[in-house]
Amino acid sequence: MKDLAVQFGRKIRAKRKILGISQDKMALLAEMDRSYAGRIERGEVNITLEKVYQLAEVLECDVKELLP
């Protein structure tokens, strides 16, 4: 399971960098703490589906693009 969280986090980070937004801005737009966003990108937490959909909206992509 840990590998899935790490893969998911890598996809989040890659998509965020493509869009050229900071982790702070992504976290603000997704209504989460910046440290939590960092933990997601490092694969340290399992997040809810609600947060996955919020991140997909902020990152202007379909949820499928973020899943490992």
PyRosetta script that sets phi, psi and omega in degrees:
from pyrosetta import init, pose_from_sequence

init()
pose = pose_from_sequence("MKDLAVQFGRKIRAKRKILGISQDKMALLAEMDRSYAGRIERGEVNITLEKVYQLAEVLECDVKELLP")
pose.set_psi(1, -38.1)
pose.set_omega(1, -178.5)
pose.set_phi(2, -57.8)
pose.set_psi(2, -39.8)
pose.set_omega(2, -179.8)
pose.set_phi(3, -60.2)
pose.set_psi(3, -36.7)
pose.set_omega(3, 179.3)
pose.set_phi(4, -64.8)
pose.set_psi(4, -41.6)
pose.set_omega(4, 179.2)
pose.set_phi(5, -64.6)
pose.set_psi(5, -39.1)
pose.set_omega(5, 179.1)
pose.set_phi(6, -66.7)
pose.set_psi(6, -44.9)
pose.set_omega(6, 179.2)
pose.set_phi(7, -62.6)
pose.set_psi(7, -42.4)
pose.set_omega(7, 178.2)
pose.set_phi(8, -61.3)
pose.set_psi(8, -46.3)
pose.set_omega(8, 179.5)
pose.set_phi(9, -60.6)
pose.set_psi(9, -39.5)
pose.set_omega(9, 177.7)
pose.set_phi(10, -63.4)
pose.set_psi(10, -39.4)
pose.set_omega(10, 179.2)
pose.set_phi(11, -67.9)
pose.set_psi(11, -38.7)
pose.set_omega(11, 177.3)
pose.set_phi(12, -61.3)
pose.set_psi(12, -49.8)
pose.set_omega(12, -178.4)
pose.set_phi(13, -61.0)
pose.set_psi(13, -45.0)
pose.set_omega(13, -178.9)
pose.set_phi(14, -61.7)
pose.set_psi(14, -44.9)
pose.set_omega(14, -179.6)
pose.set_phi(15, -65.0)
pose.set_psi(15, -40.6)
pose.set_omega(15, 179.1)
pose.set_phi(16, -62.2)
pose.set_psi(16, -42.5)
pose.set_omega(16, -179.5)
pose.set_phi(17, -68.1)
pose.set_psi(17, -37.3)
pose.set_omega(17, 176.7)
pose.set_phi(18, -59.5)
pose.set_psi(18, -40.4)
pose.set_omega(18, 179.9)
pose.set_phi(19, -77.4)
pose.set_psi(19, -13.3)
pose.set_omega(19, 178.1)
pose.set_phi(20, 72.3)
pose.set_psi(20, 31.2)
pose.set_omega(20, 177.4)
pose.set_phi(21, -109.2)
pose.set_psi(21, 149.0)
pose.set_omega(21, -179.7)
pose.set_phi(22, -76.5)
pose.set_psi(22, 163.0)
pose.set_omega(22, 176.1)
pose.set_phi(23, -63.5)
pose.set_psi(23, -37.5)
pose.set_omega(23, 177.8)
pose.set_phi(24, -59.7)
pose.set_psi(24, -47.2)
pose.set_omega(24, -178.6)
pose.set_phi(25, -65.3)
pose.set_psi(25, -43.5)
pose.set_omega(25, 178.8)
pose.set_phi(26, -59.4)
pose.set_psi(26, -45.8)
pose.set_omega(26, -179.4)
pose.set_phi(27, -62.1)
pose.set_psi(27, -43.2)
pose.set_omega(27, 179.3)
pose.set_phi(28, -60.8)
pose.set_psi(28, -47.6)
pose.set_omega(28, -179.3)
pose.set_phi(29, -66.2)
pose.set_psi(29, -31.1)
pose.set_omega(29, 179.9)
pose.set_phi(30, -90.3)
pose.set_psi(30, 4.3)
pose.set_omega(30, 177.8)
pose.set_phi(31, 57.6)
pose.set_psi(31, 50.8)
pose.set_omega(31, 176.9)
pose.set_phi(32, -140.4)
pose.set_psi(32, 162.3)
pose.set_omega(32, 178.2)
pose.set_phi(33, -70.8)
pose.set_psi(33, 143.9)
pose.set_omega(33, -179.2)
pose.set_phi(34, -61.0)
pose.set_psi(34, -37.4)
pose.set_omega(34, 179.7)
pose.set_phi(35, -65.9)
pose.set_psi(35, -34.0)
pose.set_omega(35, 176.6)
pose.set_phi(36, -67.1)
pose.set_psi(36, -40.9)
pose.set_omega(36, 177.2)
pose.set_phi(37, -61.0)
pose.set_psi(37, -40.6)
pose.set_omega(37, 177.5)
pose.set_phi(38, -63.7)
pose.set_psi(38, -40.3)
pose.set_omega(38, 178.2)
pose.set_phi(39, -66.2)
pose.set_psi(39, -35.0)
pose.set_omega(39, 176.2)
pose.set_phi(40, -63.5)
pose.set_psi(40, -48.2)
pose.set_omega(40, -178.4)
pose.set_phi(41, -63.2)
pose.set_psi(41, -29.3)
pose.set_omega(41, 178.5)
pose.set_phi(42, -86.9)
pose.set_psi(42, -4.1)
pose.set_omega(42, 178.6)
pose.set_phi(43, 75.2)
pose.set_psi(43, 27.3)
pose.set_omega(43, -177.0)
pose.set_phi(44, -91.3)
pose.set_psi(44, -11.5)
pose.set_omega(44, -178.3)
pose.set_phi(45, -134.4)
pose.set_psi(45, 155.5)
pose.set_omega(45, 169.8)
pose.set_phi(46, -101.5)
pose.set_psi(46, 127.5)
pose.set_omega(46, -175.6)
pose.set_phi(47, -105.8)
pose.set_psi(47, 163.6)
pose.set_omega(47, -179.9)
pose.set_phi(48, -76.9)
pose.set_psi(48, 160.5)
pose.set_omega(48, 175.8)
pose.set_phi(49, -61.0)
pose.set_psi(49, -35.4)
pose.set_omega(49, 178.5)
pose.set_phi(50, -58.1)
pose.set_psi(50, -44.2)
pose.set_omega(50, 179.2)
pose.set_phi(51, -68.7)
pose.set_psi(51, -35.1)
pose.set_omega(51, 176.9)
pose.set_phi(52, -60.1)
pose.set_psi(52, -45.9)
pose.set_omega(52, 179.6)
pose.set_phi(53, -66.9)
pose.set_psi(53, -37.3)
pose.set_omega(53, 176.8)
pose.set_phi(54, -63.4)
pose.set_psi(54, -43.7)
pose.set_omega(54, 179.2)
pose.set_phi(55, -64.7)
pose.set_psi(55, -40.9)
pose.set_omega(55, 178.3)
pose.set_phi(56, -61.0)
pose.set_psi(56, -39.9)
pose.set_omega(56, 178.9)
pose.set_phi(57, -65.3)
pose.set_psi(57, -45.9)
pose.set_omega(57, 179.2)
pose.set_phi(58, -62.6)
pose.set_psi(58, -39.1)
pose.set_omega(58, -177.4)
pose.set_phi(59, -87.8)
pose.set_psi(59, 7.0)
pose.set_omega(59, 174.7)
pose.set_phi(60, 53.4)
pose.set_psi(60, 49.6)
pose.set_omega(60, 179.7)
pose.set_phi(61, -145.3)
pose.set_psi(61, 171.3)
pose.set_omega(61, 174.7)
pose.set_phi(62, -82.0)
pose.set_psi(62, 147.3)
pose.set_omega(62, 179.2)
pose.set_phi(63, -53.3)
pose.set_psi(63, -36.8)
pose.set_omega(63, -178.3)
pose.set_phi(64, -56.9)
pose.set_psi(64, -32.7)
pose.set_omega(64, -179.8)
pose.set_phi(65, -68.2)
pose.set_psi(65, -20.4)
pose.set_omega(65, -177.0)
pose.set_phi(66, -94.5)
pose.set_psi(66, -21.5)
pose.set_omega(66, -176.5)
pose.set_phi(67, -76.2)
pose.set_psi(67, 142.5)
pose.set_omega(67, 178.7)
pose.set_phi(68, -67.4)
pose.dump_pdb("model.pdb")
